[in-house]
Amino acid sequence: MYIQPSVYWAWYCTVLGVVITALMVLHVARKQFRGQQRMRCNMIQRNLLGNQSGTPYGRHDLERGIPKEDQWKCDICDFCNNVSKPECVLCGTERGFSLTATLLGTSPALAGHHPASDRNSITGLTSHPSRRRESVSLPANARLSFVDRNKAFKIRRLNARQDAARKRKEWVREVDAEGRGYWTRSSHKSSSSATSAEGFVARVVPSSVYDGGEMRLTFAPTSRADALLSFDGSAIHEADLEVLHVVAAMPFPEKYAWFVDQTHGLMKTWKDGRLKIKVHRSNVLVESFEQVLGMQRQHIYMPLRIEFIGESGLDAGGLEREWFTILTEELFDDSLGLFQACHKDVGAFYIDPHSADVTKDHLLYFKATGRLLGRALLSGHLLTARPCLPLLKHILGVPISFHDIQYLDPQKYSGLQWLDENDNVECLDLTFSCTELCQGNKTVEVDLKPNGRNIPVTDENKAEYLALTLRYLMLDRCSAQLHHLLTGLFEVIPQEMLMVFDYQELELVLCGVPDINVADWRANSVCSPDLVHSPVLEWFWDVVAAMSSEDKARLLQFATGSSRTPVQGFKALVSYDGQLCPFSLQAIPFTDTAYPRAHTCFNRIDLPLYKSKEQLQDILTVVINTEITGFTEE
């Protein structure tokens, strides 16, 4: 059969067209696939969360536009916690615990309960089952009377953390009809003792009062203190007062979102320039503080970059977190002599009154510490050490009262409390003086008033003695250091901006969540496609869940440069430039010498595809027990 050449030509063109079309489709598909690969790679390398237009979210955007999560209120401190939290983040009390229900034997949280650790429990609140049944059978009026009597008794048995959190709103600023500010104290939390009921506020005294023209701190009784004055004695603007009143009444997540938004507005952009701190790792404290003190006021809000001299790592944010951790751990170590540990059970720090024995420039160190704390609040860096409750009160300008001594020196407080509550104190042979233990175990007697060492303490004058002791412990012996620390802090963060928090909330902002929730960690993490269907992913999280609290913190520091969880949980992890950047896992090929690699700037771990869970566990154990600092990559 004869076929025309034109037909062959048409058939050839058709086949050629199909082939060309197929090649073009394949080329486009390969290009799209490669683009998706690059996007996935970028997602892991810098997994920033953003809006629909692609603009990355920052910490200040975290609560904005996000549906409100269900919360539960702690019966001890009234703090509203996320439903994912099994314990109150402020006081550590278990979710579902109720003082009233416990006393009646009906609290669901105590079903099968065993006495827990002092860290997060109220000892002695679980009564015998038979006694619980008997109490429930009481008449209603008798039962309520029983609860009222015993609730007050059980409140006195709270541990230190719970007691502090319960009293966090004890003092409240009020404004009278003439616009003057004054302090009120919650009546149900006040002591019946007149001595214990008085409060004092630290204020800067104008220079004209003292010879030499230097300003200094003094204590003003709350009965005569203007609650609308800030640390330096200036009046808070009326418009600011209205804002502070509204924000202070908000739930903590909204309050914190407001604060982050305000601090974000203070920060400069990269276009305005940047600050660079270059230090030797072996001399971090001295070299860092020299440069922190040298910052000009107009430069304090610029982005910060850190360089460890002699090391190849480039700072993309992870080094800044590592630098901050190293610096603060050394700074707040009581062996240094600038700060001292107080109340061992709580693990907090306060100013060492003998810091002048360490260096003649100790006051400059305290000013630098204040600036460092201010930068931490700006950037969201977290302290591994906790400020003592009285120090938090000084920062907020909240009254210090007699019972606050227990957070500074529990033994001293017990003795003073006995003195306050008992008669015939003359038999103790006390005088209006205190004994200080200085370096070299030398003791120095300090008069609480002129010629105090020769004035005996009696029942008639013990109230004055207790008030002077409170003033001495909380202010006089460290007033110069405290003044410089607060001055440095408020050069960076205006005090009014912090006043929206109570002291327990401020500790949460400064130190983050004390415990690491692995479920929250995993829920707010991402991983590369290679890990999704690999057993290594499950092995990793199983190993992490089985770690001790200390090992979890070390692993978190290895991955992010910080051992603490942000206030808003793992969803608030940020990258080097303050944008939200979840924790991520990137699979890498396994070799016999393969170890996990961390990229702290992106909160990322490169995880080899190990052959067994035991092998992964052994390697992670080696990693977290290796010196963490200097081990990460940027």
Buried (B, 14 or more C-beta within 10 A) or exposed (E): EEEEEEEEEEEEEEEEEEEEEEEEEEEEEEEEEEEEEEEBEEBBBBBBBEEEEEEBBBBBBBBEEEEEEEBBEBBBBBBBBBEEBEBBBBBBBBBBBBBBBBBBBBBEBBEEBEEBEBBBBBEEBBBEEEEBEEBEEBEEEEBEEBBEEBEEEBBEEBBBBBBBBBBBBBBBBEBEEEEEBBBEBEEEEBBEBEBBBBBBBBBBBEEEEEEEEEBBBBBBEBEEBBBBBBBEEEEBEEEBBEBBEEBBEEEBBBBBBBBBBBBBEBBBEEEEEEBEBEBEBEEBBEBBBBBBBEBEEEEBBBBBBBBBEEEEBEBBBBBBBBBBBBBBBBBBBBEBBBBBBBBEEBEBBBBBBBBBEBBEEBBBBBBBBBBBBBBBBBBBBBBBBBBBBBBBBBBBBBBBBBBBBBBBBBEBBEEBBEBBEEEEBEEBEBBBBBEBEEEEEEEEEBBBEEEBBEBEBEEEBBBBBBBBBBBBBBBBBBBBBBBBBBBBBBBBBBBBBBBBBBBBBBBBBBBBBBBBBBEBBBEBBBBBEBBEEBBBBEBBBBBBEEBEEEBBBBBBBBBBBBBBBBBBBBBBBBBBBBBBBBBBBBBBEBEEEBBBBBBBBBBBBBBBBBEEBEBBBEBBEEBBEEEBBEBBBB
